[in-house]
Amino acid sequence: MFKVKDHYYNKAKDEKYLARSIYKLEEIDQRFKVLKSGDFVVDLGYFPGSWAQYTGPKVGPQGRVFGIDIQPINKKLQLPNATLFEKDIFELKGPEDLGSERAFDVVLSDMAPSTTGIKTVDQARSLDLVESVFNLLPILLRPGGNFVIKVFESQDAQNFLKNQKSRFNEVHYLRPKSTRSVSKEFFVIAKGFKA
Ligand SMILES: C[S@@+](CC[C@H](N)C(=O)[O-])C[C@H]1O[C@@H](n2cnc3c(N)ncnc32)[C@H](O)[C@@H]1O
């Protein structure tokens, strides 16, 4: 059993972040430099909003964050350069649906499907979601843009990811230090999208 209120939970609370997931994106960005000032970023499955809390200041006043989640909008998340939407990402037809006149510089996805506790079902649901996000990239991500996505470990996921590598200049895998020890998740960090 993991301790629910662990070190990163307490740290996030002390630092007024909405979730402990902030430290995963922070580590990813420090290591792989996915975000920069002025970027337009779409944050898929943003709720409650700790990734947006990290991304908003990082992209600064010239940049923008567009957060989408199926959950009702989190009113506690107030950022001057972020816009939030209550929406299923599969309803998205393009950046213009979110009021962006151009494709995004960065696509972030920390989405997770609801889990059943049955390993094979959960792995398959997770992979469906991951595959669907990869399929959306041509309409969301600009050529040369960066992409971060959470994936649940499975052989099928590994096989799928191997086939996606050629769509980017570089692809990295990372299990951030703040990931709970029981979790099977890792992140794919893909840079330089080849449209
Ligand atoms: C782990 S949470 C994200 C935490 C967030 N990155 C943060 O730092 O606060 C995953 C989110 O994905 C959302 N999600 C799952 N499927 C989705 C879908 N099809 N469209 C939009 N959001 C979805 C869930 O509602 C959930 O809020």
The ligand as a MOL file (V3000), in Angstrom:
LIG
                    3D

  0  0  0     0  0            999 V3000
M  V30 BEGIN CTAB
M  V30 COUNTS 27 29 0 0 0
M  V30 BEGIN ATOM
M  V30 1 C -4.6100 12.4950 -13.5920 0
M  V30 2 S -5.8750 13.6390 -13.9870 0 CHG=1
M  V30 3 C -4.9550 15.0400 -14.5590 0
M  V30 4 C -4.2330 15.8250 -13.4800 0
M  V30 5 C -3.6930 17.1510 -14.0120 0
M  V30 6 N -2.5950 16.9400 -14.9580 0
M  V30 7 C -3.1540 18.0300 -12.9010 0
M  V30 8 O -1.9520 18.2070 -12.8200 0
M  V30 9 O -3.9540 18.5770 -12.1310 0 CHG=-1
M  V30 10 C -6.5570 12.9610 -15.4540 0
M  V30 11 C -7.7500 13.7210 -16.0250 0
M  V30 12 O -8.0530 13.2150 -17.3350 0
M  V30 13 C -9.4230 13.4830 -17.5720 0
M  V30 14 N -9.9190 12.7680 -18.7630 0
M  V30 15 C -10.0350 11.4210 -18.9390 0
M  V30 16 N -10.5820 11.1460 -20.1580 0
M  V30 17 C -10.8000 12.3590 -20.7630 0
M  V30 18 C -11.3480 12.7390 -22.0350 0
M  V30 19 N -11.7760 11.8230 -22.9250 0
M  V30 20 N -11.4340 14.0620 -22.3450 0
M  V30 21 C -11.0060 14.9850 -21.4410 0
M  V30 22 N -10.4830 14.6810 -20.2190 0
M  V30 23 C -10.3890 13.3910 -19.8780 0
M  V30 24 C -10.0620 13.0650 -16.2560 0
M  V30 25 O -11.3420 13.6610 -16.1020 0
M  V30 26 C -9.0370 13.5660 -15.2170 0
M  V30 27 O -9.4200 14.8150 -14.6660 0
M  V30 END ATOM
M  V30 BEGIN BOND
M  V30 1 1 1 2
M  V30 2 1 2 3
M  V30 3 1 2 10
M  V30 4 1 3 4
M  V30 5 1 4 5
M  V30 6 1 5 6
M  V30 7 1 5 7
M  V30 8 2 7 8
M  V30 9 1 7 9
M  V30 10 1 10 11
M  V30 11 1 11 12
M  V30 12 1 11 26
M  V30 13 1 12 13
M  V30 14 1 13 14
M  V30 15 1 13 24
M  V30 16 1 14 15
M  V30 17 1 14 23
M  V30 18 2 15 16
M  V30 19 1 16 17
M  V30 20 1 17 18
M  V30 21 2 17 23
M  V30 22 1 18 19
M  V30 23 2 18 20
M  V30 24 1 20 21
M  V30 25 2 21 22
M  V30 26 1 22 23
M  V30 27 1 24 25
M  V30 28 1 24 26
M  V30 29 1 26 27
M  V30 END BOND
M  V30 END CTAB
M  END
